[in-house]
Amino acid sequence: MTDAVDDFPRGTLADDLGTADGANPFVPAPDTMPRLLTGIRGFDQVTLGGVPAGRSTLVTGPAGSGKTVMAGQFLAEGARRGEPGVFVTFEESADDLRRNLQTLGWPIAEWEAQELWRFVDGSPVTVEGSSEPYNFDALLAQIGHAVDHTAPQRISLDSLNVMLGQLESPALVRYHLRRLAMELRRVGLTSIMTLESDATTARLNAGFEQFVADNVVLLRNSLEDEKRRRTIEVLKMRGAMHRKGEYPFTVLPGQGLVVIPLSVLDLSTRSTDTRISSGNKALDELCHGGLFRDSIVLVSGATGSGKTLMVTEFLAGAAENGERALLFAFEESREQIFRNARGWGKDFAAMEEKGLLKVISTYPEVAALEDHLVEITRAIEAFRPARLAIDSLSALERSGTNKGFREFLIVLSAYIKAEQLSTLFTATSPSLIGGSSVTEGHVSALTDSIILLRYAEVDGEVRRGLTVLKMRGSAHDKRIHEFTIGEDGMRIIGPFRGVAGILSGHVFATDSGRS
């Protein structure tokens, strides 16, 4: 490899999960193939260091899947490293490409002036009197001139459909593609070639991946449950190891493609016995001394049961220790959150002025789950909080498919663990009395602690109950405690007595008396 891979999330599954002889059965063995980093966050991790140097990579996918962006990002990474590159365009003009790619934060015109980037017009050219519908010799001559002028290491060709559409038979297509790939390899270029494919399968129909390209990358832009979801898959890398399977990705301004490498999770993160306050002393007692500093806590309950109040006290607890806290709110506006906090005796405005609190409030529907994930990690890296709260996961669940949401939770939890953040998630139960949420089922196995908030009808009166359902690595109070909400926040009274069935929503009296 020429450089270190940009991890996302940090760490790898291979770090500490080894067999008796130190080998990890879950991670491909390293190879000696030299690589070039693509600059695509996450993708260089999936490919175990980037694309093989001096070889051709075919990127195929339907319209809107990000092929041109990937081709441009490959050259942009080279330009940032002082490696010249050539962009051969068969359809869009150089002016259009320059404008479009600059919206991703790449100074194409400056790189052109520094001879780090050169456009070549490869649009179809015919020769009079020739039986060939496309002049391949002219194309190779143009590429050769660009190579002589800039001495590039990288080349992108976008999109081959325009050129190949001039040819009549698959055999002729394969012949010219092989000829092109061999010529690029002969002059030592590492190439990215894009080709538009079927909108549903992202697979090719003429066998190009078997006969021409050294490497094949599939991009998909599928419609699932009326929501678009982009994924990337390395189908093959000739002579080089890579990770298998599909990975979600997104395209963001200023970054380009960002791949979420689901299988590269860190299970080697160290744990701590250090405790922190939840922000509520009575709750700390139920947890036998507070929450672990590196724990992820899920608070689940019906609407109005006190979830946001627990978030408020959790964030305020950080400020009391002079620590920073970050809140992502997906159901309430910043002003409403600050007003509610004042009603419970917490001054979020003062915390914000001291630099101890940052609140990011947005509707989950404004972006895909992959976009939210990248935004959360960027905010964490910029603000460096000690505590993180997300209120609520149930709102985020609306932004993606069932599978996409679970993948989002897996990667987010892995990232949080790597950062050793004290984290509080909230999830909304679908019914007021009893019940559990789909969100709760997705995230429960990923969390260290679960706190349930429930309404209970007792003697014709609606009362609130709280129980610590799970707390990994620690003993905790297992009883259901009644609590009230007032101007001073959450007040935990004591355990319910004489009633049962609160969690299920079917409350009945017991022989032990009444509470």
N, C-alpha and C positions, 0 to 999 in steps of 0.2 A: 504494500500500500504506500501511496505517496504522502499521506497525511492521516491525522486522526479522524475517526468518524464522529460526526455530530450526533450525539445520542438523543433519543426521544422515546420513552423517558430515559432518565439517566440510569446507567448500569446495564448489565445484561444478565440473562438467566444463567449464563455459563459461569459467572464469577465464582460461586461457591457450591454449586450443585454438581459434584463430581462423583465418579465411581471410585473404587478402591485404588485404581492406578492413576487417578487424577483426571481421567477423560470424562467428558460430559456426554451422555448418550442422547441428549436433547438438542445439541448444537452441532452443525456440520463441522467436520474437521477442517482446519485452515489449509489453504492451498498457496502455492507460490506464484500464482498468476498476478502480474502487476496490474494495478487498477488506476483509474482516474475518477476522482470524486465528481459527482454531478452537481453538488450544491443543493440537492433536494433533501430537505430535512426528513429523516426517517427512511428514505429510500436507500441511502448509502449504507444504512444499517441492515436493511433487508438484503442487500446485495453483498454484504460482508466486506464493504470497502469501496464500492463504486463499480462502474462498468469496466470490463477487461480492456486494457490499453491495446491499441493497434487493431481492434476488431470492430465488427459492425453490429449494431443493436437496432433491431426493428421494433418500433413502437406503434402498435395498432390499436384502434378504438373507434367508436362512432363519433359523429359530429358532437362537439361540445364536451368531449371527455378530457381535453387538456393536452393534446398531442403537440400542438405548436408551442405552447408554454413550456412543455418539457424540453423540446428541442432548443428553444431559446435559453432556458435556464442552464442547460448543459454548457452552452457557449459562454453565458454570463459568468459562471463559476470559473471557467478558464481565463476570461478577461481579468477577473479579480485577482487571479494568481499570476498574471503576466504571461499567460499562454494564449497566443493568437488563435482565432477561430474563423471559420467560413460558414455562412448561412446561405444555402442554395434554396431559392424559393421557386416553386413551379406554378404558383397560383396567385398569391398576393404580391403586390408591388413592395419594393424595398421601403418606400415612404409609409405605406400602411403598416407594415410590420414594425418599423421603427417607432411609430406613434403608439401602436398597441402594446409593444413590449416595454416601452418607457413608463407606462402606467403601473408596471410592477416594480418600479424603482431602479431600473437598469439604464444607466446613461449611455445608450447605444451610440449616439452621435459623438460623444467624447471618445469612446473606445475606437470608433472608426478613425477619428483624427489621430489617435495613437497607434493605428494599424494593429489593433488587437481584435478587430471585428471587420469582416468584409462580406458584403452581400454579392451574390451571383444570381443573375436572372436565368433560370433554367426553364422558362416557359417554352412550350412546344415550338420547334423550328423544323421545317421540312426542307428537303433539297430537291430542286427541280430535276426530273428525270430519274429520280431514285425510287426504288420500290419500298424503301424504308419510310414508314409514316412519321418517324421521329429521328432526328439527327443526333445519335448518341456520340458521334465523334466530336461534334461541336460542343456538346455538354462536357465531355472529358477534357477538351481543349480549354474551356472556360475555367474548369476546376484546376487544371494544371497551371494556368496563368495566375490564379489566385494563390496557389501553393508557392509558386516561384516568387510572388511579390511579398507575401506575408509570412512564409514559413510556418504555417499553422500546425497545431497538434490535434485540433478538434474540428469536426465538420458536421453540420446538421443539414439534412435534406428534407424539405417539407413542401408539399406532400407528393409522394410518388404516384398517387392515383391519376393526376393530370397527365403525367408522362406515360404511365402504363396503359391508360385508356386509349392511347393511340395505337396500341399493338393488338393484333387480331387473335393470337392464340396463347394459351398458358405456357406452352413450351418456349415461345419467343420471349414472353415476359420473364421466365426463369433465366433464360440465356442472358438477357441484357442486365438483369439484376445481379446475376453472378459476376458478369463482366465488370459491372460498376463496383461491386464489393471488393473484388480482387484488385482492381486498380487503386482503390482507396487504401487497401492494406499494403500494397506495394510501396506507396509513398509514405507509409508510416502513420496514417491518419486514424484516429479513433472516431467512429461515425455513429450518429443517431439518424435513422431514416424513419419517417412517419408514413403511415398508410391507413386510410380510412377503411373501416370494416363494417360488418353487419351490426345494426344498432342493438340487437338483442344478445348475440353471442360473443361479440368482440373477437371472433375467430376468423381466420382467413380461409378462402375457398379454393385457392390454387396451389396450396402446399408450399408457400414461400418459406414458412418457418422451418420446414424439414430440409429444404434444398439450398437455401441462400444465406440467411442470416446466421451469424454465430450466436446471437442472443435474441430472444423475443420477449417483449414486455407487452402485456395486455392491459388496456385501460377500459373500464366500463363506466357507463353513466345510466344506470338502470332506474326504472320507476317502480317503487315498492310502496304499496298503501298510499298512493297519490303523493309520494315524496321521492325526490331525486336523491340517489346515493351513488357517489363515485368510489370505485375501488381500483386497485392496481395489483397485478400479478406478474411475477417473473416466471414465464412459462419454461424458459430454458436459458442456460448459460453454458456454452460449449467449453468444456475443460475447466470450468470454475464453479465453486460451490456457492449456493445462495439459499435463502429461506423460502419455504414453500407456502402456497396459499394466497388468498386475497387479503388485501389490507385497505381500509378506508383512507381516502385522502381528500383534501380540499385545495382550492386555489384562492390565495389571499393577496390583496394589494401590498406591495413592498416586499413580498416573500416568494410569490409564485406557488409551486406545488409544495404541499406539506403532507407527508405520509404518516399515518398513525400505525406504527409497527406493533400490532397486538401481541405477537408471540414473544417479543423481546421484553420480558418483565423481570424485575429485580426482586428475587426472593432472598437476597443476601444482606438486606438492610439490617443494621443493628437495632435492637430494642433497648429501651431504657426503663428503669424502675421509678424514675422521677415522676412525682405527681404534681398536677396543677389543679387549681380550683375551677369548678364549673361556673363560678360566679354566684352560686347559691350554696351557703354553708350547710343547710339541711340536706341538700342533694349530695354534697360531698360526703356527708356522714353515711348516707345510704350506699355510697360507692366505697366505703371503708377508707376514706382519705383523699377522695378526689379522683380525677381522670388521669390516666397515663399521658405524659407529654406527647408521645408519638401515636396516640390512638385516634381512630376514626369512629365517631359516635353517630348513630342514627336515632333521631327522635321522630317517632311516628304517632300520628293522632288525627282526629277529625278536625274539620275547620273550626277555629275558635277555641281549641282545647288548650292552647298555650305554647305552641311550637315556636312562634316568632318571639314570644317572651323569653323562652329559654335561649334562643339565639342572642337576644339583646343582653341577657345576663352573662352569657359566655363571652361576648365581645367586650363587655365592660370589665370582666374579670382580667382580661389581658391588659387593659389600660391601668388598672390598679397596680399591676406589677411593672408598669413602664414598658410593656411590650406592644408591638404592632399587631393589628387585626385587620383582616380583609373580608368583606361581605359581598357575595354575589346574590342579588335579590332579583328573582324572576316573577314575582307576583305583586310587589308593591313599589311605589315610587320612592325616591330618596327622601322627599319631603314628608311623605307619610311615615316612613320608617323613623325619621328623626322626631316627628310629633309623637308617635307611639312610645319611643324611648323616653321622652320628657314626661309622659304620663306615668311611667314606671320609675321615675326618679333618676334616669340616666341621661347625661348630657353628651350626646353624640357630637354635637357641634364643637364643644370644647375639646373632645378627643381628636376630632378631625384637625382642629387648629394646631394642636400639639404634634401632629404627624403620627398619631397612634392609631388612626382609623381611616380606612378607605372603603367607600361604599360604591359599588358598580351595580346600577339598576337598569334592567332592560327586559323587554318582552322576549321570551324564548323563541317565538316564531320569526324573529328578524334574521335568524341565521340557522345554518345546519348544526347538528351536534358536533361535527368535526371542527367547525368554526368556533363554537363556544369552548371546546376543549383547548384549542390553541390560544384563545383569548385568556382563559383562566390561567394557563401556564405562563403566558407572557406577563400577566399582572402579578403573579407570584414572584417571578424572577425580577421584576422591576421594583416592587414594593418590599419584598423580603419580609413577610409577616411571620409571626410566631403562631398565629391562629388563623384558621380559615373557616368560614361558614357559608353554606349554600342553602338558600331558602327560596323555592324548594325544588327537590329532584322531580317531584310529580309534575311540576310545570314544564321542566325540561323534557320529560317523557313525551310530551305532545309534539316535539320538534323532529322526532325520528321514528324509525320502525322499531319493533320490539327487539330485533337482533342488534340494530344499530345502537339502541339505548344501552343494552347490556355491554356491548363493546366499549362504549363511552365510559361506563362505570368502571370497567376493568382497568382501562388505561389510566383514568383519572386517579383511581385508588392506588395504582402502582406508582404513579408520579408523586402523590402525596406522601406515600410511605418512604420513597427515596429522599424526599425533602424533609422528612420527620416533622411534619406539621401537625399541630393539634387541630382536628377538624370536626365540625358538626354539620351533618346533613339533616334536613327535614323531609318528611314524606307525608302525604295526606291520605288518610283512610277514606274509602268511598262512602261509608255510612257513619252516621253520628254516634250510634250505639254499637260498640263491638266492631268486628270486621278487620280486615287487613288489606293493604294495597298491593297492586302489582309491583309498584316501585319497591316496596318493602321486601317482597320476595326476591327481586333482582339483587338488591344491595346487601341483604342481611348477611350473606356468607362472606362479604368483602369487608364488613365492619367489625371492629373490636368490641363495641358495646352497643346495645339497643335499649332505648328507653321508650316505653309505651305510655301514651297519654290517652285516657278513655273517659267518656261520660258514663255516668251510672244513675239510673233512676231508683232512688231509695225513699220509701215512704212518700211517694208522690212528688219528690223533689229531685231536680237534676243536679248532681254533684260531680266533681272531677276527681279522677284517680290517676296515680302515677306508679309505675313499677319499673325497676331495672331488670329487664328480661335476660340480658346477657352482658358479661364483662370478662373478656379473656384475660387470664393471668391474675385474677384477683377475686377474692370473696366479695360478696355484696349482699345487701338486704334483699330478700326475695319476696317480701310482702307488698301488697298493694296499698299505697298511702293516699289519703285524701289531701287535696291541696286547694287553695283559693287564690284568686288573682285580685290584687288591689293596687293602691297607689304606690306601695313599696315593692311591687313585683309579685313573685311567686312565694306563697307561704305554705310550706308543707306541714300539715297538722299532725298526722299520725296515721297508723294503719287502720283500714276499715275493719270493723268487727261485727260479727253477726250476719254478714251477707256473703254470698258467693256468686260466681258467674259474671263478674264485672267485665272481664276481658272478652268473653263471648257475647256479651250484650243481653244475657238472660239472667238477670239478678234474682236471687231468691234468698229468703232468710234461713239461717242455720240455727242449731240448738245452742250456740254459744252466746246468744243474746243479741241485742241490737247495738249499733254503734252510737 
